[in-house]
């Protein structure tokens, strides 16, 4: 029986699967030079951001992703001062990074300004740190930025990208990841959105291969729930330049002094241990 037209779906053909949400109306839609961006009001999930027919985030559950792609890296680094975010146009990751008082500057580079403008309009809670004097928002090609960045100029690089198609494709490639390794200072950390191991294990493996080839010896993929993404979960993969990832500043994380809704020291510790099927898939790259 066909779904009511008020339902919209993200379809994953190679898995024979789809995830659907019931919407109440289309709030806004724009075709940027790079992609089609839409915002829907939904019946139970708040507002929904869709880019090229892929679900990006909802008001209800985006905090899980934004906290997990930022705080594990920031609490693993001994003293992060300069954070670079590639992508991240909805600005939720920027907001989380700026919660850390030790951070002196966050440079965010997203190729599509329209994503940020839509977020400011329809997800203002994600953008409430955009005017922080430590925030440097740039609308440019993140691959070009990283290629031209000075050696050893960043402590943490967060790749908050869309899926590896269209504008996001190059952010998963070996040349870009090699540039990230070069730009990090000793002990610096790269963290990248690395898809769901249930739906895109090939992408996860390729990210690890590229990181290994670039010189990142220790890499950890943190698996966490994300209800509106394919498979209901996603990973971010951490890699450190010249040091391991076994420890983190657990006491600082436990006494973080700022609010989170998902992340805490126990979640961080548990996420460092991958499920067996992920460990087995990655152990012989």
ABEGO torsion letter per residue (X at the ends): XBBBAABBBBBBAAAGBBBBBBBABBABBBBBAABBBBBBBBAAAEBBBBBGGBBABBAAAAAAAAAAAAAAAAAABABBABBBBBEGAAGAAAAAAAABAABABBBBBBABAAAAAAAAAABAAAAAAAABAABBBBBBBAAAAAAABBBGABABBBBBBBBBBEAAAAAABAAAAAAAAAABBBGBBBBBBAEBAAABAAAAAAAAAAAAAAGBABBBBBBBBBAABBGGBBBBBBBBBGBBAABBBAAAAAAAGBBBAABBAAAAAAAABBBAAAAAAAAAX
